[in-house]
Amino acid sequence: MSFFTQNIADNWEFTELWVDPTASPPYVLILLSNTDGRICIYDPTQNYQIVFSSGDYEQAKLWLLEDEYERVEGRLTPTVFACKSDPTTHNRYPEKVLGIFDT
């Protein structure tokens, strides 16, 4: 895995699903943005290879719209792990792993 790919995977800010509704079944691509604003679009059917990358969200969005992809409503974002103790078992567990926000 390249440094750029590893960096975006470890420092992601949000991800979106984009679908080509004209395909049957619908074809899905995954847009992933890192905290520096770099955007990668992955194709799950091609072993999650990057099919497009950019330093600009609008440019990535236009690339998807040119091929008539539509964004699935909502956006996934990471949240800080908020751990709390369970006094009966003394175990710690995360309260939240992902936050789902509609935009």
Backbone torsions as a table, in degrees:
resi	resn	phi	psi	omega
1	MET	NA	134.2	-179.4
2	SER	-71.0	160.6	178.2
3	PHE	-58.0	-44.1	-178.6
4	PHE	-60.7	-45.3	-179.3
5	THR	-64.0	-44.3	179.3
6	GLN	-63.8	-41.8	-178.9
7	ASN	-61.5	-45.6	-179.0
8	ILE	-68.9	-33.2	179.3
9	ALA	-69.7	-32.7	-177.9
10	ASP	-88.2	-18.7	-174.2
11	ASN	-127.7	44.9	-174.6
12	TRP	-81.6	146.8	-179.3
13	GLU	-101.4	-42.5	177.2
14	PHE	-158.6	162.0	174.3
15	THR	-137.1	147.6	178.3
16	GLU	-131.6	151.3	172.2
17	LEU	-103.2	135.1	176.9
18	TRP	-122.5	137.2	-172.8
19	VAL	-126.8	139.1	169.3
20	ASP	-93.6	100.3	-174.9
21	PRO	-73.1	-10.3	180.0
22	THR	-81.4	-16.4	178.6
23	ALA	-83.5	153.5	178.5
24	SER	-131.8	111.2	-2.8
25	PRO	-69.7	163.7	-178.6
26	PRO	-56.9	141.6	-179.1
27	TYR	-92.4	131.2	-173.6
28	VAL	-115.0	136.6	170.1
29	LEU	-122.8	152.5	-178.1
30	ILE	-114.8	122.2	175.5
31	LEU	-97.7	129.4	-179.8
32	LEU	-129.0	126.2	179.4
33	SER	-111.5	135.9	176.4
34	ASN	-94.6	177.3	-175.4
35	THR	-68.8	-15.1	176.8
36	ASP	-91.9	2.9	179.4
37	GLY	88.5	1.0	175.7
38	ARG	-71.8	139.8	-177.5
39	ILE	-118.9	134.5	171.2
40	CYS	-127.3	141.7	174.6
41	ILE	-113.6	124.4	-176.3
42	TYR	-108.0	146.7	175.9
43	ASP	-111.2	109.4	-179.2
44	PRO	-61.2	-27.4	-178.9
45	THR	-78.5	-10.8	178.6
46	GLN	-113.8	40.3	178.5
47	ASN	58.8	37.2	177.8
48	TYR	59.1	34.4	174.8
49	GLN	-71.7	150.2	176.1
50	ILE	-75.8	123.4	179.0
51	VAL	-102.9	-13.7	177.7
52	PHE	-160.8	142.1	173.6
53	SER	-141.6	151.7	-175.6
54	SER	-159.4	162.0	173.0
55	GLY	-96.1	7.4	-173.0
56	ASP	-138.5	125.6	-179.8
57	TYR	-61.5	-43.1	-177.5
58	GLU	-61.6	-38.6	178.5
59	GLN	-65.4	-41.1	177.6
60	ALA	-65.3	-41.4	179.1
61	LYS	-62.8	-43.2	178.3
62	LEU	-63.8	-37.4	177.1
63	TRP	-60.2	-42.7	178.7
64	LEU	-68.7	-43.4	-178.7
65	LEU	-65.7	-31.6	177.3
66	GLU	-59.5	-33.8	178.8
67	ASP	-96.0	17.1	174.3
68	GLU	64.4	29.1	171.7
69	TYR	-76.6	150.4	177.6
70	GLU	-122.6	137.9	-179.5
71	ARG	-75.5	132.9	172.8
72	VAL	-72.1	134.1	-176.4
73	GLU	-59.8	133.1	178.4
74	GLY	108.9	165.8	-178.1
75	ARG	-148.6	135.8	176.9
76	LEU	-94.8	134.8	177.6
77	THR	-133.9	147.9	176.4
78	PRO	-75.9	151.4	173.7
79	THR	-124.9	160.5	179.0
80	VAL	-69.2	136.4	175.9
81	PHE	-67.0	122.1	176.3
82	ALA	-108.1	103.1	-177.3
83	CYS	-98.3	145.9	173.8
84	LYS	-139.7	156.3	-177.0
85	SER	-86.8	143.4	172.1
86	ASP	-98.4	109.5	-173.6
87	PRO	-63.8	-22.2	-178.3
88	THR	-81.5	-27.7	-177.6
89	THR	-119.1	-8.7	-177.0
90	HIS	58.7	23.9	175.5
91	ASN	-91.9	153.6	174.1
92	ARG	-112.5	143.3	179.9
93	TYR	-147.9	148.1	179.1
94	PRO	-75.1	138.2	176.3
95	GLU	-79.1	-36.3	-176.3
96	LYS	-141.9	139.2	176.1
97	VAL	-109.8	-48.7	-179.4
98	LEU	-126.4	145.7	171.6
99	GLY	-108.7	138.8	178.0
100	ILE	-111.5	120.6	-177.2
101	PHE	-123.1	130.6	173.2
102	ASP	-80.4	139.8	176.6
103	THR	-124.5	NA	NA
